Amino acid sequence: MLGFNLLLVALAVQGAIIALCLSVLLLLRLRMTARLREVDEGLQHFEPMLHRWLTSEQDPADLVRALRAMPAHAALRASTRLTTALVPAERHPALARALRDEPWVCAIIARGRSRLWWRRFDAARLLCVAGQPIDAPLVTRLLADRSPAVRLVAFDAAVRLGDRSLIDRGIGDLVRHQDAVQAYHFAALGLQPVLTGEALCRRLASPATTAELVAWIDAAGALATPAPLRAARLLARHEDADVRVHAARAIRRLAEPETVPVLIALLDDADWRVRAQAARALGALRVADAVEPLARAVTDRAWWVRYRAALALAQVGGTARAALLAIADGEDALARDMAHLVTSLSPSAVIEMSEV
């Protein structure tokens, strides 16, 4: 009998625990639903106000008051989701200065030293919107955070602060990141093209490893401003083939007369990857003077070089396309097949395939 009573007590305790857990889960679900509703309402209220401010010359006082009236979590998401996507660089400083001293902003940024990663993440997100020079030490700390998500957003915040040392540090660390993370960083660096260009020029002109040079050349190609691309062009004769490959790829965005002889010389490089990227770049720049070397490249021993060279001739058009048609009737079977393949493509397909 005693055993049966103990069993009943145990079942009652377990039932109470299960009921308590279900109650807690239900309350959490209701709280999350309520917070999501508040965020949606905040976005719907804030977005038209932000558009009106962007199309006027007024100060952002109305935006600040609107965010102040929202719950802190709704204000955080409304401001970070919309302003980082819509506010141009020239309007951002005024909004950041107006927001930085708001109590809810100070409270969230103060969590940047929290033990909880999601609080540090929220602080980094808000620093992208309201960060000021006084926040540089915190941003530096977040750039070294143990959470990859926090580090990623902190990089965006560092660039938006316009701090030269933080930008230079971020560029120096590019080599440690995977391609997808580098692409995110390249987009962030584009928000500060002048400072980024200066930092890249210094880096590309200094002694560095192959991996570092490759990362910085790719950043120069993504930024697509003349100064760092010129620095990348100087590396087109680097002793390491990987550096030459990435240099040839990057300078397809540098439409200057000095670029053409560099690329034509790379068509004779010992590495087939370099020859292919040089052909691609000459096509992207529509270099009419490169018809003859590109036509020779269609007979290259490497399939990918032949393919890139034929696409380049099709991109250049005019006499280049006539040369491609002549190759299609020539004696070299491999070149003839490649010329037939490319001449059968529509102009839009040529452009699309050239970018792959």
Stockholm file with secondary structure:
# STOCKHOLM 1.0

chainA/1-356         MLGFNLLLVALAVQGAIIALCLSVLLLLRLRMTARLREVDEGLQHFEPMLHRWLTSEQDPADLVRALRAMPAHAALRASTRLTTALVPAERHPALARALRDEPWVCAIIARGRSRLWWRRFDAARLLCVAGQPIDAPLVTRLLADRSPAVRLVAFDAAVRLGDRSLIDRGIGDLVRHQDAVQAYHFAALGLQPVLTGEALCRRLASPATTAELVAWIDAAGALATPAPLRAARLLARHEDADVRVHAARAIRRLAEPETVPVLIALLDDADWRVRAQAARALGALRVADAVEPLARAVTDRAWWVRYRAALALAQVGGTARAALLAIADGEDALARDMAHLVTSLSPSAVIEMSEV
#=GR chainA/1-356 SS CHHHHHHHHHHHHHHHHHHHHHHHHHHHHHHHHHHHHHHHHHHHHHHHHHHHHHTSCCCTHHHHHHHHHSCHHHHHHHHHHHHHHHSCTTTHHHHHHHHHTCHHHHHHHHGGGCSSHHHHHHHHHHHHHHCCGGGHHHHHHHHTCSSHHHHHHHHHHHHHHTCHHHHHHHHHTGGGSCHHHHHHHHHHHTTSHHHHHHHHHHHHTSCCCHHHHHHHHHHHHHHCCHHHHHHHHGGGGCSSHHHHHHHHHHGGGCCCTTHHHHHHHHTTCSSHHHHHHHHHHHHHTTCGGGHHHHHHHTTCSSHHHHHHHHHHHHHHCTHHHHHHHHHHTSSCHHHHHHHHHHHTSCHHHHHHHHTC
#=GC SS_cons         CHHHHHHHHHHHHHHHHHHHHHHHHHHHHHHHHHHHHHHHHHHHHHHHHHHHHHTSCCCTHHHHHHHHHSCHHHHHHHHHHHHHHHSCTTTHHHHHHHHHTCHHHHHHHHGGGCSSHHHHHHHHHHHHHHCCGGGHHHHHHHHTCSSHHHHHHHHHHHHHHTCHHHHHHHHHTGGGSCHHHHHHHHHHHTTSHHHHHHHHHHHHTSCCCHHHHHHHHHHHHHHCCHHHHHHHHGGGGCSSHHHHHHHHHHGGGCCCTTHHHHHHHHTTCSSHHHHHHHHHHHHHTTCGGGHHHHHHHTTCSSHHHHHHHHHHHHHHCTHHHHHHHHHHTSSCHHHHHHHHHHHTSCHHHHHHHHTC
//
